[in-house]
Amino acid sequence: MTSKKQVYDFIIIGTGASGSVLAHYLSSAGADVCLLEAGKHYQAHEFPSDELHANTQLMWNGGMDPSKDARTVFLRARVAGGGTIINNCLLDRFDDIALDDFRTKSGAAFYNRATMDTHYSEVESHLNLEYISESDWNGNARLYAEGFDKLGLQRAPLRRGQNNCNNANNDCVVCLGGCPRESKQSMAVSFLPSALARGAQLKEQFHVQQIIHGPQQVAVYGSHKGHQQVLYSRKCILAAGSLGSTELLLKSGFGVELPALGQGFHCHPQFMTIALMDEIVDAHKGAFQALKSDDIRFRKQGFKLENVFAGPAAIAMLKTGFGLEHQDFMAEYRKMACIEVAIRDEIPGTIQLNNQGRLVLDKPLSDIDHQRAEAGKQQIRDIFAAVRARSIMESPLCIALHLMGGCNIGQKAADSVVNDGFEVHGFKNLVIADGSIYPMAPGINPSLTIMAQSHRASQVLLAECGYTDTSNQPEYSLHKVVSL
Ligand SMILES: Cc1cc2nc3c(=O)[nH]c(=O)nc-3n(C[C@H](O)[C@H](O)[C@H](O)COP(=O)(O)OP(=O)(O)OC[C@H]3O[C@@H](n4cnc5c(N)ncnc54)[C@H](O)[C@@H]3O)c2cc1C
């Protein structure tokens, strides 16, 4: 007896900011959606309770993906909910500078204020967003504000996806290992459960290894909890993030037709400066991020400053040296204040495979990047001097959390991978709307725009299928009207 092959309408690879949003809107319209995720699907109370296990259980390669020159460490999530589980959920709309630059670089007309605002408003309506208020400032935020005010610099509260954090009484730094309170507005408490409630299937611990594109269907090969499997869909959406989506297309041989695949890699390089204060700061307590720079001069110079901190294991890694000196430094953990500079990196790097099929991330910092980082570090020195820091430690380690590009959006296959309808050039059944399509670094937190452009991609897909209004018809069945 032969069993009939199941063909999904959409297989979505990855459940982060892009995949979960797409799954929600497509399954709301009645589409048959299957989500594949390499990581585990945790309930809030199951998240690891310490930094070591959070890194090893929730991130690819334990959170230690180095650049080719080993000067930068890339962090990326491997867990249902993707980066939204381990990020700080700071959710910003792009400003006009970023939208104009994206439109000019890619030729994609939808990167404009009016169009993107409709997508931002739609995805934001599913999230609880709060500005971190002064009453929630911890010692680190108070020092940041004091320094900015003394130097006459503009600052602004950060906007975060959170709901009932009770910041004053919780150590929110644990949130970077998955929020145990279901407060952070990650995909785990928003678009992912709503997609599942609307019939989307999730296969967790499914590591996709190859995609084969056919004229009617896409075959997706991978290992599911250790067993090889192949699944089929009419369309396949790559939502595996900048590195994951690019790696999959490279491993599946698409580089031959798509010369731009793996180019245009950006990451907002970040550097942390730690100040040792005479008094207890307790930067790990409460809202561990509250304020950002809001100075147009900084934006024009290509950097921003945020008050930030990290758990003891990460702080220990930022400090060079060994032995007693290192131990003495760590003994002052409660007296540390910290500010990071994140730069808008100008010169792109590349994502490639070596001859063993492993990712090689070539992202040296350019002279312009160094200048931007130095301009930010100088401001931080001045801020910490203004608040009477005893000493400062500028970490030489470059950290990259915002991974973007590799499958950039554009008009032609010669210099881009995806068109402005989110279709991979020349492969009509492959769709991408995740961070990999960014044509450049925006210099702004990327995840809200990834969600917004993924909402747009869902509408493009549904319209293509003859279905234009998803808002009020949750019972609609895609199969009744179209065959993809
Ligand atoms: C520590 C940290 C803090 C951050 N803070 C912020 C912040 O405050 N604000 C902000 O806007 N951004 C922040 N970011 C960045 C933000 O989280 C990402 O930009 C965003 O999650 C990217 O969305 P995505 O959909 O492109 O990919 P992801 O969210 O990374 O999702 C990709 C998913 O695909 C899965 N996957 C990859 N390859 C495969 C495969 N072969 N098979 C199956 N599954 C696969 C991965 O496991 C992952 O779950 C932060 C990131 C980090 C690491």
The ligand as a Tripos MOL2 file, in Angstrom:
@<TRIPOS>MOLECULE
LIG
   53    58     1     0     0
SMALL
NO_CHARGES

@<TRIPOS>ATOM
      1 C1         21.4860   38.7870   22.5330 C.3       1 LIG1
      2 C2         20.6860   39.4430   21.4380 C.ar      1 LIG1
      3 C3         20.0090   40.6180   21.7190 C.ar      1 LIG1
      4 C4         19.2750   41.2520   20.7120 C.ar      1 LIG1
      5 N1         18.5140   42.3390   21.0350 N.ar      1 LIG1
      6 C5         17.6910   42.8620   20.0980 C.ar      1 LIG1
      7 C6         16.7810   43.8850   20.4540 C.ar      1 LIG1
      8 O1         16.6800   44.2790   21.6220 O.2       1 LIG1
      9 N2         16.0080   44.4130   19.4580 N.ar      1 LIG1
     10 C7         16.0690   43.9650   18.1650 C.ar      1 LIG1
     11 O2         15.3510   44.4750   17.3060 O.2       1 LIG1
     12 N3         16.8940   42.9560   17.8310 N.ar      1 LIG1
     13 C8         17.6730   42.3780   18.7580 C.ar      1 LIG1
     14 N4         18.4580   41.3170   18.4220 N.ar      1 LIG1
     15 C9         18.4170   40.8220   17.0280 C.3       1 LIG1
     16 C10        17.1110   40.0910   16.6930 C.3       1 LIG1
     17 O3         16.8290   39.1160   17.6630 O.3       1 LIG1
     18 C11        17.2150   39.4810   15.3020 C.3       1 LIG1
     19 O4         17.4990   40.5250   14.3840 O.3       1 LIG1
     20 C12        15.9580   38.7630   14.8500 C.3       1 LIG1
     21 O5         15.5600   37.7770   15.7600 O.3       1 LIG1
     22 C13        16.2130   38.1270   13.4870 C.3       1 LIG1
     23 O6         15.0120   37.5580   13.0190 O.3       1 LIG1
     24 P1         15.0260   36.4470   11.8680 P.3       1 LIG1
     25 O7         13.6330   35.9930   11.6920 O.co2     1 LIG1
     26 O8         15.7680   36.9850   10.7080 O.co2     1 LIG1
     27 O9         15.9230   35.2580   12.4460 O.3       1 LIG1
     28 P2         15.9040   34.5050   13.8900 P.3       1 LIG1
     29 O10        15.0240   35.2270   14.8430 O.co2     1 LIG1
     30 O11        17.3270   34.3460   14.2260 O.co2     1 LIG1
     31 O12        15.2320   33.1250   13.5680 O.3       1 LIG1
     32 C14        15.8440   32.1500   12.7720 C.3       1 LIG1
     33 C15        15.4330   30.7770   13.2800 C.3       1 LIG1
     34 O13        15.7380   29.8290   12.2510 O.3       1 LIG1
     35 C16        16.2530   28.6610   12.8570 C.3       1 LIG1
     36 N5         17.0930   27.9810   11.8710 N.ar      1 LIG1
     37 C17        18.2640   28.4300   11.3300 C.ar      1 LIG1
     38 N6         18.7540   27.5160   10.4740 N.ar      1 LIG1
     39 C18        17.8950   26.4760   10.4640 C.ar      1 LIG1
     40 C19        17.8640   25.2310    9.7880 C.ar      1 LIG1
     41 N7         18.8230   24.8760    8.9200 N.pl3     1 LIG1
     42 N8         16.8330   24.3710   10.0240 N.ar      1 LIG1
     43 C20        15.8400   24.7320   10.8870 C.ar      1 LIG1
     44 N9         15.8250   25.8990   11.5790 N.ar      1 LIG1
     45 C21        16.8360   26.7650   11.3530 C.ar      1 LIG1
     46 C22        17.0500   29.1680   14.0410 C.3       1 LIG1
     47 O14        17.2260   28.1410   14.9980 O.3       1 LIG1
     48 C23        16.1850   30.3220   14.5250 C.3       1 LIG1
     49 O15        15.2750   29.9080   15.5070 O.3       1 LIG1
     50 C24        19.2310   40.6920   19.3930 C.ar      1 LIG1
     51 C25        19.9160   39.5060   19.1180 C.ar      1 LIG1
     52 C26        20.6430   38.8810   20.1240 C.ar      1 LIG1
     53 C27        21.3630   37.6030   19.7960 C.3       1 LIG1
@<TRIPOS>BOND
     1     1     2 1
     2     2     3 ar
     3     2    52 ar
     4     3     4 ar
     5     4     5 ar
     6     4    50 ar
     7     5     6 ar
     8     6     7 ar
     9     6    13 1
    10     7     8 2
    11     7     9 ar
    12     9    10 ar
    13    10    11 2
    14    10    12 ar
    15    12    13 ar
    16    13    14 ar
    17    14    15 1
    18    14    50 ar
    19    15    16 1
    20    16    17 1
    21    16    18 1
    22    18    19 1
    23    18    20 1
    24    20    21 1
    25    20    22 1
    26    22    23 1
    27    23    24 1
    28    24    25 2
    29    24    26 1
    30    24    27 1
    31    27    28 1
    32    28    29 2
    33    28    30 1
    34    28    31 1
    35    31    32 1
    36    32    33 1
    37    33    34 1
    38    33    48 1
    39    34    35 1
    40    35    36 1
    41    35    46 1
    42    36    37 ar
    43    36    45 ar
    44    37    38 ar
    45    38    39 ar
    46    39    40 ar
    47    39    45 ar
    48    40    41 1
    49    40    42 ar
    50    42    43 ar
    51    43    44 ar
    52    44    45 ar
    53    46    47 1
    54    46    48 1
    55    48    49 1
    56    50    51 ar
    57    51    52 ar
    58    52    53 1
@<TRIPOS>SUBSTRUCTURE
     1 LIG1         1 GROUP 0 **** ****
